[in-house]
Amino acid sequence: MPTSEKIEDFYLQKFNQLPEFVDKKNGHFNVFSLKPFVGEFANPLPYRKRDYYKVTLMKGSGNVHYADRTASVERYAIVFTNPNIPYKWENTDKVQDGYFCIFSGMFFNQFGNINEYTVFQPSGVHIFELDEEQYLLLEKHFLRMLEEIQTDYQFKFDVLRTIMYEILHYVMRTHPALIFEKTKANSNQRIYNLFLELLERQFPIDNIYQKVQVKAPSEFAEQLNVHVNHLNRVVKESSERTTSELIAERFLKESKQLLKQSNWNIAQISDALGFHEVTNFNSFFKKHTGTTPSKYRSGQAE
């Protein structure tokens, strides 16, 4: 089972070593030029979650797969990614130039809540096409960050936070219509989106110590601070399916992945998915597939 890429994984994959200042407790920030990683040096990025935030300013073309959406970039773009949603780049060899920064959520601790910005919210806009003038202006911000991070100034990370906020506000200010159009939703739609986010956030299950905590419609309703009847009505109106059907579908998908891609036994899979008894998991799986977990794993048809 693929796990979320951690900041340490990023450095080991790109540079075969960790920098001296990876400090996850107090927050981490770094900024890079894209040149060493694009063109003839490009390597495809796997579709997975990362446990850090990333902001990429790029020149060139390519496709960005983000959650269940795909966006094509033709010339210039800035892309905001967050730890809650998996993504990958396609055709990175067509990217000519650019910059990116990575940071942990703790980096902005006591300096504001980064998740309040729509560009980092699950239902928000994450990819913005730019014209040449906008690209060049944002490039100056990234060049300032590249220069600042090399200094010995005691408060350089405060400066970097300030520049990062300047980038956020510039993008949101210059693309207000797009942000509004993509993120406007009535309260029911917001509840539906939050339900899907809460459901998806529990997966993938990466290790046997990770256990699903929220499973029943009533538990999701409690987390969302709404009555379960209201949640059921909202989900039905938004998807034409019941809350229980969507939950079962996602649990079934995870069950199949664990059965095929992990070496855990059936009891471990059952426990990780929140079933108190293996017999309950077997009944759930057979109800939705017509076969048992063990036969599905071995490829036998019932």
PETA-V759899 format. One line per field, one symbol per residue. psi: psi as a letter, one per 20 degrees, with the letter a starting at -180 (. if undefined). A space follows every 10 residues. Layout:
BEGIN
psi=???
END
This chain:
BEGIN
psi=pprpprghgg hhhhijrqrh konhgiqqqq qqqigijaci jppppqorqq jrqppppqpb rrqooocjqp pppgfqqppp qriipqrqqq liiiphrarq qqqrhihjpj jrohiiphij qhjapippqq rhggghghhh ghhgghghii rjphkhhhgh gghghggghg ghhilhgggg hhipqrhghg ggghghghgh hirqohriip pphogqhhhg hghilrqhhg ghgggghhik rrghggghgh hgghggghhh irjqrhhggg ghjjphqhhg ggggghhiij rqgghghijq q.
END
